[in-house]
Amino acid sequence: NKTVSNFWHIGNTASLGTGTYVDFSVGGTAAVMGQIGFENDTIDDGDFVIKTRVNCTQTERMRVTGQDGNVGIGTTAPAYKLDIATSTASDRGINIAHTATTGTNYGIYSSVTGAATTNYGGYFVSTGATTDYGLAVAAMTGTISTGLDIGNMSGATANTGINIGTLGTATTSKGIVIGALSSATSTGIDIGALSGTTANIGVKVGAISGLLGTGTGVTV
């Protein structure tokens, strides 16, 4: 920490639970276009807040909590290091556009390596809509395209390349569906070497209980 002798101090004498903001206006008017400031619930913690003007009202856009440093976009109470909330139709919580033409490029790269009980590199919840997709991959046009690439698994007890839970009582249930493959060399699913010493499973499909319809574990 550095001791600072000269600084610019902005404050108010209001009680706890209020905020101190810097207002921004344009065009020589008194209309506030945006605010940056701090809000506090206790004398020990202060949240950094950014607001913008929407329909003549200051609307919070981002908050960094003083207690734990969580960043919230669309939420005033972020519970995680980055917490994004939206209820706008056809919106995207995160949109990444990567256009580099050389090298190895990643849209999202996740590394979870702690010696915990369970680690998830990615965890997706999709429910409530007429049609829910846990993971959707758009058309790939590269000379070599791989929809899902699972590397080597070398767990000492059990290794599962793909584990699909119970497919419920819908008219048609399909664990995996792969469309037409028309290239000279085509691979629907490519799973690397499984070298566990006790049990190795390339693809595991749970119970299929289609109701008087069709239940399919894997369709190619």
C-alpha positions as CSV (number, residue, x, y, z in Angstrom):
1,N,0.0,0.0,0.0
2,K,1.2,3.5,-0.8
3,T,0.5,6.5,1.4
4,V,-1.1,9.3,-0.6
5,S,-0.9,12.9,0.7
6,N,-2.9,14.6,-2.0
7,F,-6.2,13.4,-3.3
8,W,-9.6,14.5,-4.5
9,H,-12.3,13.7,-2.0
10,I,-16.0,13.5,-3.0
11,G,-18.5,12.6,-0.3
12,N,-21.8,13.4,1.3
13,T,-23.2,13.4,4.8
14,A,-26.2,11.1,4.1
15,S,-26.7,8.0,6.2
16,L,-25.4,4.5,5.3
17,G,-27.3,2.8,2.5
18,T,-27.0,5.7,0.1
19,G,-24.6,6.6,-2.6
20,T,-22.1,9.2,-3.7
21,Y,-22.0,9.8,-7.4
22,V,-20.3,11.9,-10.1
23,D,-22.9,13.1,-12.7
24,F,-22.2,13.5,-16.4
25,S,-24.2,15.7,-18.7
26,V,-23.9,16.8,-22.3
27,G,-25.0,19.7,-24.5
28,G,-25.0,22.3,-21.8
29,T,-28.2,20.9,-20.2
30,A,-28.8,19.8,-16.7
31,A,-30.0,16.3,-17.8
32,V,-27.7,13.7,-16.3
33,M,-26.6,11.2,-19.0
34,G,-24.7,8.9,-16.6
35,Q,-23.4,8.4,-13.1
36,I,-20.3,6.8,-11.6
37,G,-20.1,6.4,-7.9
38,F,-20.1,4.3,-4.8
39,E,-22.9,2.9,-2.6
40,N,-22.4,1.5,0.9
41,D,-24.4,-0.5,3.4
42,T,-21.7,-0.4,6.1
43,I,-18.8,1.8,7.0
44,D,-16.5,-1.0,5.9
45,D,-17.8,-1.8,2.4
46,G,-18.6,0.2,-0.7
47,D,-19.9,-1.0,-4.0
48,F,-18.7,0.7,-7.3
49,V,-21.6,1.4,-9.5
50,I,-22.1,2.6,-13.1
51,K,-25.4,4.0,-14.3
52,T,-26.7,5.2,-17.6
53,R,-29.8,7.3,-18.6
54,V,-32.7,5.3,-19.9
55,N,-36.0,7.1,-20.6
56,C,-35.0,10.0,-18.3
57,T,-34.1,7.6,-15.4
58,Q,-30.7,6.5,-14.2
59,T,-30.4,2.8,-14.6
60,E,-27.7,0.7,-13.0
61,R,-25.6,-1.1,-15.6
62,M,-22.7,-2.6,-13.6
63,R,-21.7,-3.1,-10.0
64,V,-18.5,-4.2,-8.3
65,T,-19.2,-5.3,-4.8
66,G,-16.8,-4.0,-2.1
67,Q,-17.2,-7.1,0.1
68,D,-15.9,-9.7,-2.4
69,G,-15.1,-7.9,-5.6
70,N,-17.9,-9.7,-7.6
71,V,-18.8,-8.0,-10.9
72,G,-22.5,-7.8,-11.8
73,I,-24.0,-6.8,-15.1
74,G,-27.8,-6.6,-15.1
75,T,-27.9,-7.5,-11.4
76,T,-27.5,-5.4,-8.3
77,A,-26.4,-8.4,-6.2
78,P,-23.7,-10.3,-8.0
79,A,-23.0,-13.6,-6.3
80,Y,-20.0,-14.7,-8.5
81,K,-16.8,-13.2,-9.9
82,L,-18.8,-12.3,-13.0
83,D,-22.6,-12.4,-12.7
84,I,-24.7,-11.5,-15.8
85,A,-28.5,-11.4,-15.8
86,T,-30.8,-10.4,-18.6
87,S,-34.5,-10.9,-19.4
88,T,-34.4,-9.3,-22.9
89,A,-35.8,-11.5,-25.6
90,S,-33.3,-13.0,-28.1
91,D,-30.5,-11.4,-26.0
92,R,-27.0,-12.9,-25.5
93,G,-25.5,-12.9,-22.0
94,I,-22.0,-13.1,-23.5
95,N,-21.1,-12.6,-27.2
96,I,-17.5,-13.3,-28.3
97,A,-16.3,-12.5,-31.8
98,H,-12.8,-13.7,-32.6
99,T,-11.5,-12.9,-36.1
100,A,-7.8,-13.7,-36.0
101,T,-6.5,-15.4,-39.2
102,T,-3.4,-17.1,-37.7
103,G,-2.5,-19.2,-34.7
104,T,-4.8,-21.3,-32.5
105,N,-7.8,-19.2,-31.4
106,Y,-10.3,-19.9,-28.6
107,G,-13.7,-18.3,-28.2
108,I,-13.9,-19.5,-24.6
109,Y,-11.1,-21.3,-22.8
110,S,-11.8,-22.8,-19.4
111,S,-9.3,-24.4,-17.1
112,V,-10.4,-26.0,-13.8
113,T,-7.5,-27.9,-12.2
114,G,-8.0,-27.7,-8.4
115,A,-7.8,-30.9,-6.4
116,A,-11.4,-30.7,-5.4
117,T,-14.0,-33.5,-5.2
118,T,-15.5,-32.6,-8.6
119,N,-14.4,-30.2,-11.4
120,Y,-16.6,-29.0,-14.3
121,G,-14.9,-27.3,-17.2
122,G,-18.3,-26.1,-18.4
123,Y,-21.7,-26.5,-16.9
124,F,-24.9,-25.5,-18.7
125,V,-28.5,-25.4,-17.6
126,S,-31.2,-25.0,-20.2
127,T,-34.8,-25.5,-19.3
128,G,-38.2,-23.9,-19.5
129,A,-38.5,-23.2,-23.2
130,T,-40.5,-25.2,-25.8
131,T,-37.1,-26.4,-27.1
132,D,-34.0,-26.5,-24.9
133,Y,-30.4,-27.0,-26.1
134,G,-27.7,-27.8,-23.6
135,L,-25.0,-27.2,-26.2
136,A,-25.5,-26.2,-29.9
137,V,-22.7,-26.0,-32.4
138,A,-23.2,-24.1,-35.6
139,A,-22.2,-25.2,-39.0
140,M,-18.5,-25.7,-39.4
141,T,-16.8,-24.9,-42.8
142,G,-13.2,-25.6,-42.1
143,T,-11.2,-28.1,-44.2
144,I,-11.1,-30.2,-41.0
145,S,-14.1,-29.8,-38.8
146,T,-14.8,-31.6,-35.5
147,G,-18.1,-31.1,-33.7
148,L,-16.9,-32.6,-30.4
149,D,-13.4,-33.5,-29.6
150,I,-12.7,-35.4,-26.4
151,G,-9.1,-35.9,-25.5
152,N,-7.4,-38.8,-23.7
153,M,-8.9,-39.9,-20.4
154,S,-6.6,-41.6,-18.0
155,G,-8.5,-41.8,-14.7
156,A,-7.5,-44.7,-12.5
157,T,-11.0,-45.7,-11.5
158,A,-13.5,-44.9,-14.3
159,N,-13.5,-42.9,-17.6
160,T,-16.6,-41.8,-19.5
161,G,-16.3,-40.1,-22.8
162,I,-20.0,-39.1,-23.0
163,N,-22.5,-39.7,-20.3
164,I,-26.2,-39.2,-21.2
165,G,-28.7,-39.4,-18.4
166,T,-32.2,-40.8,-18.5
167,L,-34.2,-39.9,-21.6
168,G,-37.8,-39.4,-20.3
169,T,-41.3,-40.2,-21.5
170,A,-41.4,-38.1,-24.6
171,T,-42.9,-39.5,-27.8
172,T,-39.4,-39.5,-29.3
173,S,-36.2,-39.6,-27.2
174,K,-32.7,-39.5,-28.8
175,G,-29.5,-39.4,-26.9
176,I,-27.2,-38.4,-29.8
177,V,-28.3,-37.6,-33.3
178,I,-25.7,-37.1,-36.0
179,G,-26.8,-35.8,-39.4
180,A,-25.5,-37.0,-42.8
181,L,-21.8,-37.2,-43.2
182,S,-20.8,-36.8,-46.8
183,S,-17.1,-36.1,-46.9
184,A,-14.5,-38.6,-48.2
185,T,-13.5,-39.4,-44.6
186,S,-16.2,-38.9,-42.1
187,T,-16.3,-39.5,-38.3
188,G,-19.4,-39.0,-36.3
189,I,-17.8,-39.1,-32.9
190,D,-14.1,-39.3,-32.3
191,I,-13.0,-40.3,-28.8
192,G,-9.4,-40.6,-27.8
193,A,-7.7,-43.5,-26.1
194,L,-9.3,-44.7,-22.9
195,S,-6.7,-46.1,-20.6
196,G,-8.3,-46.4,-17.1
197,T,-7.3,-49.6,-15.3
198,T,-10.8,-50.4,-13.9
199,A,-13.5,-49.3,-16.3
200,N,-13.6,-47.5,-19.7
201,I,-16.7,-46.3,-21.4
202,G,-16.7,-44.5,-24.7
203,V,-20.4,-43.6,-24.9
204,K,-22.8,-44.4,-22.1
205,V,-26.6,-43.9,-22.5
206,G,-28.9,-44.1,-19.5
207,A,-32.4,-45.7,-19.5
208,I,-34.6,-44.8,-22.5
209,S,-38.3,-44.8,-21.7
210,G,-40.1,-43.4,-24.8
211,L,-43.9,-43.5,-24.3
212,L,-45.3,-45.6,-27.1
213,G,-43.0,-43.8,-29.4
214,T,-39.3,-44.1,-30.3
215,G,-36.4,-44.3,-27.9
216,T,-32.9,-44.0,-29.5
217,G,-29.6,-43.9,-27.7
218,V,-27.4,-43.1,-30.6
219,T,-28.6,-42.4,-34.2
220,V,-26.1,-41.8,-37.0
